[in-house]
Amino acid sequence: MNKKLPIGIQSFKVIREEPYYYVDKTFFVKKLVDNGKYYFLSRPRRFGKSLFVDTLRWAFLGKREYFEGLYLENNWDWDKKYPVISISFGSSGVSNVEDLKVIEKEIILRNCREYGIELEFESVTGKFFELIQKLYEKYNAQVVILIDEYDKPILDRIEEKESALAIREELKSFYSVIKDADQYIKFVFITGVSKFSKVSLFSGLNNLQDITLNPEYAVICGYTQQEFEKVFSDRLQGVDLKKVREWYNGYKWLGESVYNPFDVLLYLSEKNFRPFWFETGTPTFLIKLMIGNKYYIPSMEDLEAGEELIGSFDVEQIYAENLLFQAGYLTIKEKLGNEGLIRYRLGFPNLEVRYSLTNHLLNYLVEDYRRKEINRTALFKSVLENDFEKMKEVFYSFFASIPAEWYRKNDIAGYEGYYASVFYCYFSSLGFKVIAEDATNYGKIDMSVIINKKVYIFEFKVLEYIPQGSALAQLKEKRYFEKYLGEYEEIYLIGVEFSKDERNIVSFNVEKIK
């Protein structure tokens, strides 16, 4: 019988009862239980977190029949069974604290019904503690608590600061029950997309072990290259494995890189290279944050950040780098430094994210998506034909299409990085190799675009701050082009100058290096 692709299926039981493909992650179930009690894991959406949480559930319930042929079958004490409290906020849309309290009570009631438990306490926290205690007494066994999408109620309202703070405080109270019930608890596993600071959300759980950046658990979610090729081998005939890897692999948490499972399954189903994962969620809040904070978009190609920027964040203090990393739009390319000053080099994980995010940034800037797509097509043709007049027209048209109201809301018309970011997004969304702030012996090039055997070297200036003609003059004076001599057949210097008042290009000078 042919196996089916488990697209969108988060139930371990369903996958094991029917002929679905399954990448065995049960080794990590054993490893977690052998080495600790309280765990936290952050991973991007659609990365298999919910499936792993459900795998834990069935292991603790002692359902050996679901683990036949898997690692855990012969590496687990199946005689010991534990009551499991399952908590998930994944399917709940929370508007305010009152909504959240209702959902919390419903979650507790659902667990009570499953085990035939009746509660007497009235408050949410009272009911939660009572449930843990009564399960312990009824089964004479410690209780397992599994929490999936722990942060979704906050993320649902992240743009409304007051509401998000109130929801955070309610969740903080709810999760504090776990600390007080320690004597009744066998194991706790908490997972979500973001990583809020322990102080703000888990103040009581100071013994919560964060395995997000622990190399030993780097591939707990996602498919490694070996897993992908082994498990799905019967579906890979004629598949360009190198291209699949470029499009969908590349996510790293200080260990081996992995694929996003959602992408892999949909690709194998359609055999089409599309941004499957990206299309399931629009990062509108993140893009607003990046534009509003004058984030230099090209820096995403090669960004250096400290632990404070990719670690935990909070509602009162949100950084674009933090959200980009935790949401999966940036990944760790390299760990730099050591104790005392650990830094990370971040970048796009793969082509899907690079193309999609840059294209989405362009969509945010204009109301006329059709016009933007016409411009992208025209830009592609201008590059192929080396038609710089057409190239200038593309960008002039784009900036002219941005509503004046947008500039009133975002005071960045005089920000050089804004204009550079637009150029970067256009070229990057078309799949060209773009290098931002490319280092040379004489300084840094604003942007280099490489197309086969030719390279465009860009310098961007805002005229209100410098004399006209300075952009191209700097490119020639600094001799940035020398870095590419001998390596490329054609080298073009392109000085682009903007006017803060006109909010558009006023000078576009091109010179070919002979």
SEPATI-269055 format. One record per residue (C-alpha): residue in one letter; x, y, z. Coordinates in steps of 0.1 Angstrom, whole numbers, plus 5000, padded with zeros to 4 digits. Each point is the difference from the previous one (the first is absolute). Layout:
AXYZ...
% end
This chain:
M500050005000N501450344991K500750235029K498250345001L501750335007P498950135035I499350364988G498550205028I499649705023Q501250065036S498749685016F502649735006K497349745005V498450074965I503449994983R500849675016E496649844995E499950074963P502749964974Y501650345003Y503750094997Y501650075033V503550135008D500949835033K500750265027T499349775029F503749995010F499550355014V497149885022K502449775018K502850255002L497850275015V498549785027D503549865009N501550345004G497550235016K496550095011Y499150354988Y500650104964F499350294976L500449994962S499550294975R499749924963P498350184971R496449934990R499349684980F503249835012G498549695016K499950125036S496449895005L500749654985F502949965024V497950115030D497449744990T502849744997L501050075036R496449965010W499549654986A503449895014F499150105035L496549844996G501949684993K498549934965R502849774988E498049894969Y500550344985F503849985003E500649664982G503150024979L501050345015Y503050075023L497950035031E498449654997N503049835016N501350305020W497050085022D498449855032W496649934986D498849865034K500050355015K497150224989Y499350365010P497050234998V500650284975I498650355001S499950144964I499850374995S500050184967F499150354991G500649944963S496450004988S498850285022G499650364989V500450225031S498850364999N500450095037V500649865035E496349905004D500349784968L503249845013K498449925034V497149824983I502449804978E502249915030K496949865018E498949814969I503549844997I499849895036L496549874996R501049804969N502849835020C497649945029R497549824977E502749784986Y501049875034G496650025018I501150265024E497750255018L501350335013E498850225029F502150314997E498750314981S503150194988V501949894969T503349955020G498149815027K498449774975F503449934983F501749915033E497149795011L500149814967I503749925004Q499549895036K496949784994L501749834970Y503049925022E497749855027K497749814976Y502849834980N502749995028A502450134974Q501650344993V498450224973V501450104966I499250354988L500350084963I499550364988D499950084963E499750354985Y500550155034D500650344986K497250034973P497650205022I502750275004L501049994963D496450034989R499950355016I503750104997E499150324981E497750115029K502550055028E497650055029S498049694991A503149804994L501450105035A496749905017I499949664982R503649945009E499350065037E497049764999L502249734984K502850075025S497549925028F498749694982Y503549864994S501150085036V497849715012I502749764986K502650125024D497749955030A499049654990D503649884995Q499649705024Y497249864978I501850044967K502049754980F500850214968V499250344984F500550094964I499150354988T500350114964G499150304978V501450234973S501350285021K502250005031F498850245026S502350075029K499649785031V499650305021S496950124982L498349674993F501649725020S501250185031G499249695021L501549754977N503750105005N501049644994L498549994965Q502749884977D500050184966I501249764973T499350244971L503750054993N501349685015P502049834972E498949665014Y496450084991A500750194968V498149754978I497249925025C497650164975G500550024962Y501549754976T503749954995Q501349934965Q500649645009E496549965015F498550164969E501849784975K499449685020V496450035011F498750144967S502349814977D497249854980R498850354990L503350154990Q500549854965G500850284976V500150265028D502850265000L501249955036K502450304997K497250234991V497749875027R502750065025E500650364988W496350075002Y498949845032N503049895022G502350235020Y498350055034K502649965027W500150015038L503749955006G499949654985E499349834967S497750194977V496449884994Y497150044976N496750145010P497749694999F497050194987D502050114969V501449654993L496649835002L498350254977Y502950004976L499949624997S496350024995E500150274972K503649974987N500050374997F502350265015R497750245018P500250195033F497749765017W500950085036F500250384995E496550004985T498549865032G500750315020T500450374992P502650185022T498250334999F500950115035L503749914994I500150204967K498450305017L502649985027M502949984976I498850304979G499050215029N503349955018K502050084968Y501349644999Y502749964973I498549724980P503249904981S501749915034M497849695001E502549844976D502749995026L499050135034E502049985032A498150005032G500649935037E498149765023E497850295012L498750064964I499149644992G499249885035S496950075019F497950314994D497050175016V497050204991E501650335012Q503249944980I499849844966Y502950004976A499649914963E503049775001N498549815028L496749944982L501749934967F502049725017Q497349855021A497450004972G502449824977Y500850284975L503750015011T502049715013I503449955016K502849974975E502950005025K500750045037L502750265007G502150065031N499849825033E499150055036G499350355009L499450134965I498149744979R498850144966Y498149834972R500150064963L496549984986G498749984964F497149874979P499649625004N499149944964L498750134967E496449975010V500450255029R502350234980Y497750044971S496750005020L501050255027T501550254977N497049984977H497750045029L501950315012L499350154965N496349925003Y499950185033L501450324985V497450034972E496349964997D500149904963Y501549644999R499349984963R502250304994K502849855021E499949674980I500250204967N503050185014R501749675011T499549854965A501450324984L503050005024F500849644991K500050094963S502150315006V502749785017L500049754972E500350274974N502350235020D497450284995F500950245028E497450264988K497349755004M501449905034K499950365011E496350024988V499149695020F501250145033Y498750354992S496649864993F500149805032F500850295023A497450214982S497349745007I500550025038P497150205015A501050335016E498149905031W502549725005Y502950245004R498050205026K499749695021N503649904995D502650285003I502649834978A500050204967G503550145009Y501349665011E502649874975G499449645013Y496450014990Y500750064963A502849745001S497649755016V497550044972F502749934974Y501249705020C496549865003Y499350034962F503249834990S499949745027S496349914993L501049924964G502649755011F503150194992K503049975023V500150325021I502950095024A499350285024E502750215015D502649804981A503450065016T503050124980N503550135009Y498650354996G496749985019K496649844995I498049994968D496450085007M498849724978S501349764973V497749814977I501649704982I498449864968N502049724984K503250174988K499150365007V499750205032Y498250325008I501650215028F497650255016E500550305022F496950185014K499950375012V497350255011L500750334982E498950225029Y503149885018I502750004973P500850174966Q498449854969G502349754983S501649885032A498749644998L501849914967A503050215010Q500449805032L499849674981K502850114977E502150175027K499949705024R500749764971Y497549755014F500049834966E503549865005K498649725021Y498349864970L502650054973G501049684983E497149815015Y497250154979E499850104963E497950315005I500150245030Y497650305003L500150285025I496650145007G499650315021V496450065011E498950335017F496750085016S498250315011K498450015034D497550254989E499149834967R500249655016N501449864968I503149964978V501550324987S503249864987F500949654985N503549994986V501649704985E503649944989K501549684987I503549905012K502349934970
% end
